[in-house]
Amino acid sequence: MEKAKITVGIIGLGLIGGSMAIDLKRRGFASEVLGVESDPVNAAAAAKIGLVDRVVPFGECVAQSDVVVIAVPVGAAVKMLPEILDIFSSQEGAKKTVMDVCSTKESLVEAVHYHPMRSRYVATHPMAGTEYSGPWAAMPGLFDGRACIICDSHESDPASVRLVGRLYDTLNMRQIYMNASNHDVHVAYVSHISHVTSFALALTVLDKEKNEKHIFDLASGGFSSTVRLAKSNADMWVPIFSQNRDNVLQVIDTYIDKMKQFRDAISEDDAESVRSLIEEANRIKRIIR
């Protein structure tokens, strides 16, 4: 039996949206991929490299797509999601699905909680990415073997959830289900604090070492890997920190407390306390290999 043809519309053709576009088309999930990109330079680049079949206006993309993927910063996504569901409402009888790939979820699900088309929305977060951005950063295989969080699936239409599940199966991602509030707490600990500390470390080194040549001469693999995330795009991370503010602040406070423990132990030349803190931290090896 021939599979139904699916048109996927991707709004935002950066690293995540562009990488999705590549694999969804190559692996046969989508018969056609439409793209929306507000930045004219990025739009031209996406068209030139062939990330999508066509770059089209927002309204045309939503109207013509079976699945709409919101791959823009979460601040813009919160405003865009109700607009897309409004368009769904105007297309009587159309069975469409919209999903997002944003790093925070609670503000999005709250924005459409009472929308009559809420069930056509599936909240997702593929846990994949690099420090690079823009259509030039898109790559095949980005999502292979990684986890994807699907939030509040009980509020979504089962057919939409199954379709989104097929989409992530195509991307070779394992799917984990949780509620939006828990998701935002967890990502504050495993993702957002990593970016905050990387930004802070980069600022610390840049402030201390005015001669940048020395930074590059002395930087080892450890420094490079720790500060890698400081290359991440501000346009994406400012809205994330804003939308997940309370959770991020709680994690920052905990992190500052742990830094103070190290500072106090080093200041007092208390080698045993330093050793104890390091050995306690070493327990992370049981979780991350």
C-alpha positions as CSV (number, residue, x, y, z in Angstrom):
1,M,0.0,0.0,0.0
2,E,1.4,3.4,-1.0
3,K,2.1,5.8,1.9
4,A,0.1,9.0,1.9
5,K,2.0,12.0,0.7
6,I,2.9,14.4,3.4
7,T,3.8,18.0,3.0
8,V,5.9,19.3,5.9
9,G,6.2,23.1,6.4
10,I,9.2,24.2,8.5
11,I,9.1,27.8,9.9
12,G,12.7,28.7,10.7
13,L,15.5,27.3,8.6
14,G,18.4,27.3,11.0
15,L,20.3,24.4,12.5
16,I,17.3,22.5,13.8
17,G,14.7,23.3,11.2
18,G,17.2,22.9,8.4
19,S,18.5,19.6,9.6
20,M,15.0,18.3,10.0
21,A,14.2,19.4,6.4
22,I,17.2,17.4,5.1
23,D,16.4,14.1,6.8
24,L,12.6,14.2,6.5
25,K,12.9,14.5,2.7
26,R,15.8,12.2,2.2
27,R,14.3,9.4,4.4
28,G,10.9,9.6,2.7
29,F,8.7,11.0,5.5
30,A,7.9,14.1,3.5
31,S,7.0,14.2,-0.2
32,E,7.5,18.0,-0.1
33,V,9.2,20.3,2.3
34,L,8.1,24.0,2.4
35,G,10.2,26.5,4.3
36,V,9.6,29.9,5.9
37,E,12.5,32.2,6.8
38,S,12.1,35.8,7.8
39,D,15.8,36.7,7.3
40,P,16.2,37.3,3.5
41,V,19.9,36.3,3.6
42,N,19.1,33.0,5.4
43,A,16.1,32.5,3.0
44,A,18.3,32.9,0.0
45,A,20.9,30.5,1.5
46,A,18.3,27.9,2.3
47,A,17.0,28.0,-1.2
48,K,20.5,27.9,-2.7
49,I,21.7,24.9,-0.7
50,G,18.4,23.1,-1.3
51,L,17.3,22.6,2.3
52,V,13.6,22.8,1.2
53,D,11.7,22.4,-2.0
54,R,10.3,25.9,-1.8
55,V,10.7,28.9,0.4
56,V,7.2,30.4,0.8
57,P,5.3,33.1,2.8
58,F,4.1,32.1,6.3
59,G,0.4,31.9,5.4
60,E,1.0,29.8,2.3
61,C,3.2,27.4,4.3
62,V,0.6,26.8,7.0
63,A,-2.3,26.5,4.5
64,Q,-0.5,24.0,2.3
65,S,1.3,21.8,4.9
66,D,0.0,18.7,6.6
67,V,2.6,19.1,9.4
68,V,3.9,22.5,10.5
69,V,7.1,22.6,12.4
70,I,7.8,25.8,14.5
71,A,11.6,26.1,14.6
72,V,12.1,29.7,15.7
73,P,13.2,31.1,19.1
74,V,10.6,30.4,21.8
75,G,9.6,34.1,22.3
76,A,8.5,34.3,18.6
77,A,7.0,30.8,18.8
78,V,4.6,31.8,21.7
79,K,3.1,34.4,19.4
80,M,3.1,32.3,16.3
81,L,1.5,29.1,17.6
82,P,-2.0,30.7,18.2
83,E,-1.8,32.3,14.8
84,I,-1.2,28.9,13.2
85,L,-4.1,27.3,15.1
86,D,-6.3,30.2,14.0
87,I,-5.5,29.3,10.4
88,F,-6.3,25.6,11.1
89,S,-9.7,26.8,12.4
90,S,-10.4,28.5,9.1
91,Q,-9.6,25.4,7.1
92,E,-12.8,23.5,7.8
93,G,-12.3,19.7,7.8
94,A,-8.5,19.9,7.4
95,K,-6.7,17.5,9.7
96,K,-3.5,19.3,10.3
97,T,-0.8,19.1,12.9
98,V,1.5,21.7,14.3
99,M,4.6,21.0,16.5
100,D,7.4,23.0,17.9
101,V,11.0,22.2,18.7
102,C,11.6,24.9,21.4
103,S,13.7,24.4,24.5
104,T,11.0,25.5,26.9
105,K,7.5,24.2,26.9
106,E,5.3,25.6,29.7
107,S,4.8,29.1,28.1
108,L,3.8,27.5,24.8
109,V,1.2,25.1,26.2
110,E,-0.3,27.8,28.3
111,A,-0.5,30.2,25.3
112,V,-3.0,27.8,23.6
113,H,-4.5,26.0,26.5
114,Y,-8.0,27.2,25.7
115,H,-7.7,27.4,21.9
116,P,-10.4,25.3,20.1
117,M,-7.7,23.7,18.0
118,R,-5.4,22.9,20.9
119,S,-5.6,19.2,20.2
120,R,-3.8,19.7,16.8
121,Y,-0.7,20.9,18.6
122,V,2.0,18.6,19.8
123,A,4.7,20.1,22.1
124,T,8.2,18.5,21.4
125,H,11.8,19.2,22.2
126,P,14.4,17.2,20.2
127,M,17.5,17.2,22.5
128,A,20.1,17.8,19.7
129,G,22.1,20.7,18.4
130,T,25.5,22.4,18.1
131,E,26.8,25.8,19.0
132,Y,26.3,26.9,15.4
133,S,23.3,28.6,13.8
134,G,21.7,29.5,10.5
135,P,21.0,27.4,7.4
136,W,24.7,26.8,6.8
137,A,24.8,24.8,10.1
138,A,22.1,22.3,9.0
139,M,23.4,18.8,8.6
140,P,22.1,15.3,8.0
141,G,22.0,12.8,10.9
142,L,21.9,15.5,13.6
143,F,19.1,13.8,15.5
144,D,20.2,10.2,15.1
145,G,20.2,8.3,18.5
146,R,19.3,11.4,20.5
147,A,16.3,11.8,22.8
148,C,13.1,13.8,22.0
149,I,10.8,15.0,24.7
150,I,7.0,15.0,23.9
151,C,5.1,17.0,26.5
152,D,1.4,16.9,27.6
153,S,0.6,14.4,24.8
154,H,-2.8,13.7,26.6
155,E,-3.9,17.1,25.5
156,S,-3.1,16.4,21.8
157,D,-5.2,14.5,19.3
158,P,-4.0,10.8,19.2
159,A,-3.6,11.0,15.4
160,S,-1.4,14.0,15.7
161,V,0.7,12.4,18.4
162,R,1.1,9.3,16.2
163,L,2.1,11.4,13.2
164,V,4.7,13.3,15.2
165,G,5.9,10.0,16.6
166,R,6.5,8.7,13.0
167,L,8.3,11.9,12.2
168,Y,10.7,11.4,15.1
169,D,11.1,7.7,14.3
170,T,12.2,8.8,10.8
171,L,14.8,11.0,12.5
172,N,16.0,8.0,14.6
173,M,15.1,9.6,17.9
174,R,14.0,7.9,21.1
175,Q,10.9,9.5,22.5
176,I,10.3,10.4,26.2
177,Y,7.0,11.6,27.5
178,M,6.6,14.1,30.4
179,N,4.5,17.1,31.3
180,A,5.6,20.6,30.3
181,S,6.4,21.8,33.8
182,N,8.7,18.9,34.6
183,H,10.4,19.3,31.2
184,D,11.3,22.9,31.9
185,V,12.8,22.0,35.3
186,H,14.9,19.2,33.8
187,V,16.2,21.2,30.9
188,A,17.2,24.0,33.2
189,Y,19.6,21.5,34.9
190,V,20.9,19.6,31.9
191,S,21.0,22.3,29.2
192,H,20.3,25.8,30.2
193,I,22.8,26.0,33.1
194,S,25.5,24.6,30.8
195,H,25.0,27.6,28.5
196,V,25.0,30.1,31.4
197,T,28.2,28.8,32.8
198,S,29.8,28.6,29.4
199,F,28.9,32.2,28.7
200,A,30.2,33.3,32.1
201,L,33.5,31.4,31.7
202,A,34.1,33.0,28.3
203,L,33.4,36.4,29.8
204,T,35.8,35.7,32.7
205,V,38.6,34.6,30.4
206,L,38.1,37.5,28.0
207,D,38.0,40.0,30.9
208,K,41.2,38.6,32.4
209,E,43.1,37.9,29.2
210,K,43.1,41.0,27.0
211,N,45.6,39.5,24.6
212,E,43.4,37.0,22.8
213,K,46.4,35.3,21.2
214,H,47.3,33.8,24.5
215,I,43.9,32.3,25.0
216,F,44.2,30.4,21.7
217,D,47.9,29.4,22.4
218,L,47.1,28.0,25.8
219,A,43.6,26.6,25.3
220,S,43.5,22.8,25.7
221,G,40.8,20.4,24.8
222,G,39.2,20.8,28.3
223,F,38.9,24.6,27.9
224,S,37.6,24.4,24.4
225,S,34.9,21.8,25.2
226,T,33.8,23.8,28.3
227,V,33.5,27.1,26.5
228,R,32.2,25.7,23.2
229,L,28.6,26.7,24.1
230,A,29.6,30.3,24.5
231,K,29.5,30.5,20.7
232,S,25.7,29.9,20.8
233,N,23.4,32.5,19.3
234,A,22.0,35.2,21.6
235,D,18.8,35.5,19.6
236,M,17.9,31.9,20.6
237,W,19.1,31.9,24.2
238,V,17.8,35.3,25.5
239,P,14.2,34.1,25.0
240,I,14.9,30.7,26.6
241,F,16.3,32.3,29.7
242,S,13.4,34.7,29.9
243,Q,10.7,32.0,29.4
244,N,12.3,29.6,31.9
245,R,13.5,32.3,34.3
246,D,12.4,30.8,37.6
247,N,13.9,27.4,36.9
248,V,17.1,28.9,35.5
249,L,17.5,31.2,38.5
250,Q,17.1,28.3,40.9
251,V,19.8,26.3,39.1
252,I,22.1,29.3,39.0
253,D,21.7,29.8,42.8
254,T,22.5,26.1,43.4
255,Y,25.5,26.5,41.1
256,I,26.8,29.6,42.9
257,D,26.5,27.7,46.2
258,K,28.6,24.8,44.8
259,M,31.2,27.3,43.5
260,K,31.3,28.9,47.0
261,Q,32.0,25.5,48.5
262,F,35.0,25.1,46.2
263,R,36.1,28.7,46.8
264,D,36.0,28.3,50.6
265,A,37.8,25.0,50.5
266,I,40.6,26.3,48.2
267,S,40.8,29.6,50.2
268,E,41.3,27.7,53.4
269,D,43.8,25.3,51.7
270,D,41.6,22.5,52.8
271,A,42.8,19.8,50.5
272,E,40.5,17.1,52.0
273,S,37.4,19.2,51.4
274,V,38.5,19.9,47.8
275,R,39.1,16.2,47.3
276,S,35.7,15.4,48.8
277,L,33.9,17.8,46.5
278,I,35.7,16.4,43.4
279,E,35.0,12.8,44.4
280,E,31.3,13.6,45.0
281,A,31.2,15.2,41.5
282,N,32.8,12.1,40.1
283,R,29.6,10.3,40.7
284,I,28.3,11.8,37.5
285,K,30.3,9.1,35.7
286,R,27.5,6.6,36.7
287,I,25.0,8.7,34.7
288,I,27.1,10.1,31.8
289,R,29.7,7.9,30.2
